[in-house]
Amino acid sequence: MLWFSLVGVVAMAWLGWRPLARRMIRWKLGPYKVTVSKTDPALPRMVPTPKKVAVIGGGLAGIAAASTLGARGYAVTMLESKHYLGGKLGSWEVELKPGSKEWVSHGFHAFFRHYYNLNRFFDSLGLRKNFRAISDYRVLRQNGGEVSFGELESTPMLNLMALRNVGMYRYAEVTKAPTRHLMTIFLEYDPVTNARLDHMSFAEFARRAEVPEQLMIAFNTFSRAFFADEELMSMAEMLKSFHTFYLGHDGGLIYDFPTKDYEETLLKPIRAHLSSLKVDLRLSTPVNTLERIEDGYVVNGERFDKVVLATDVVGANHILGKAGGLEKLHAQFSKLKPGQRYSVTRLWLDKQARQELPVFVVTEKLKVLDSITFYDRTEDESAAWVKANGGSVVELHCYAVPEGMPEEEVKALFFEELKKFLPELQGATILHQNFRIARDFTAYHVGLAADRPAVETGFPGLYCAGDWVKLDFPAMLMEAAFASGMVAANRIFAEDGLQEELVESVPLKGMLAGIPESSARKKLLGLT
Ligand SMILES: Cc1cc2nc3c(=O)[nH]c(=O)nc-3n(C[C@H](O)[C@H](O)[C@H](O)COP(=O)(O)OP(=O)(O)OC[C@H]3O[C@@H](n4cnc5c(N)ncnc54)[C@H](O)[C@@H]3O)c2cc1C
């Protein structure tokens, strides 16, 4: 039956009956949004007597938990080790030269339209009025060419067929064995069957499937967006990411971005919102101790009824690795590990790149450079700098720094590779530079999914949130972080007999989930 519908939809698209094919797919995927919370309107919304909750970590996960709990009358204290709110979305000032300060951040972020929970929160605060849509999703090739994904058909499955139109594959390449036995797996996302592929890297899968060379450009770009080289990226995580970002909704690869600095557009209004909910925000306050006591928890020596642990993986491991009375969790948390190092550098240059490129472009990686953002065309503050000084402001990202590469080499290669991809910048001089290298991002590497902690820890009143937490629905990166914070708040509501808050997701399974696997596929994947 499923194969029948697949063949039917492909035939319809082939015959030019796209509107009908789109409607059928939308109906099948229901329509691209499902509710994953249980809202019982008979239950009260507000907590009758305020309970003290410690939210550890002030990234998106912590913000979601604190604002959801604060709105229901909980007495929330947020403890954040850095001097700014927002975690990896945080923003801070740097002095370029005496008297000249600029805001910088952890890096340009793409806010996708299917980030249902994060977008609802932003809309409730009116934050998206300062967002603009990217004009294209473009990849710069090593050979000087470019591939554009922006104008592609956005309906799932038809968007896979459309990759052929931009030269990513030929029918002959994907209909031959072994490719045809493996490629439909991207449409079959199912968390249970997926889990079997957590021990295979995406690169290994691609070798077994003989994925066409051109198509690997699109796939590798995807893999690196999760801060992992293709040899390390888990195939299970890769399938989830494809479902979440490309095949589970019809938003396509177009996303939005703020037109002013994150501090101005996001963090200042969020701080004001938390303050209106009486959240006690304590910045520059690292949590070093967490202890379970009979009627709650002690965090840095202060008693709380409940705790939401919303740090990054490094912080979670540090805190729970030695927390008192929580020995059962130690082993699980010691397996949490960050991915490879990543690096972000902002350059203030005396020259400008060509203007017809979209504000953010991805590269077909040489050694370090993964993406380029033209900041003077995204944010007003950088545009003002260019107006006053000429030149341009660009940000370069490397999502997976090669192991052992010294920082000075990363810096030098960034600039060298930038000029290779944008030859018009030959001869440019770096006037100012803000360079960062870090290792605190969640690893989506082979073999880690099974041991990933869930929101529930098994201890009453103690919950986890963050983009590293295992959820019952597909979400990744910022949306996973925000949604997990809401789920943690919902678990506290359930404990206290309160109504849950609405949490939504892209479809829980792919269009072709449930299709019986051929013996050829099982053999190729070593699943027999
Ligand atoms: C360069 C870059 C580009 C990215 N681009 C995108 C993108 O385009 N789209 C997208 O969706 N996602 C993107 N991401 C990922 C996204 O930023 C994260 O998934 C998300 O922000 C994670 O939120 P979080 O709350 O889970 O964790 P974090 O933001 O890491 O927040 C955790 C917080 O806990 C704090 N903390 C740690 N230890 C302690 C402690 N002991 N005590 C108190 N506080 C502590 C940290 O300081 C931090 O503020 C990008 C990330 C980076 C680095």
The ligand as an ORCA input file, in Angstrom:
! r2SCAN-3c Opt
* xyz 0 1
  C      28.335     28.577     15.655
  C      26.974     28.001     15.913
  C      25.993     28.095     14.931
  C      24.738     27.529     15.154
  N      23.774     27.642     14.183
  C      22.534     27.160     14.404
  C      21.496     27.340     13.452
  O      21.726     27.955     12.406
  N      20.259     26.833     13.727
  C      19.992     26.161     14.897
  O      18.859     25.730     15.110
  N      20.966     25.969     15.810
  C      22.220     26.455     15.602
  N      23.193     26.272     16.533
  C      22.878     25.428     17.694
  C      22.129     26.198     18.771
  O      22.833     27.354     19.131
  C      21.973     25.301     19.984
  O      21.390     24.074     19.606
  C      21.108     25.909     21.079
  O      21.322     27.280     21.229
  C      21.400     25.152     22.376
  O      20.666     25.692     23.445
  P      20.784     25.027     24.892
  O      19.974     25.835     25.796
  O      20.506     23.569     24.772
  O      22.338     25.104     25.267
  P      23.317     26.343     25.445
  O      22.924     27.441     24.543
  O      24.688     25.779     25.319
  O      23.049     26.836     26.920
  C      23.563     26.190     28.035
  C      23.929     27.226     29.072
  O      24.362     26.568     30.260
  C      25.401     27.343     30.827
  N      26.172     26.516     31.764
  C      27.039     25.502     31.488
  N      27.537     24.988     32.637
  C      26.980     25.682     33.646
  C      27.079     25.623     35.060
  N      27.885     24.749     35.656
  N      26.359     26.496     35.796
  C      25.525     27.396     35.211
  N      25.389     27.494     33.873
  C      26.102     26.654     33.113
  C      26.196     27.804     29.614
  O      26.998     28.917     29.928
  C      25.069     28.133     28.633
  O      24.675     29.468     28.735
  C      24.455     26.835     16.359
  C      25.440     26.761     17.360
  C      26.682     27.336     17.150
  C      27.727     27.234     18.211
*
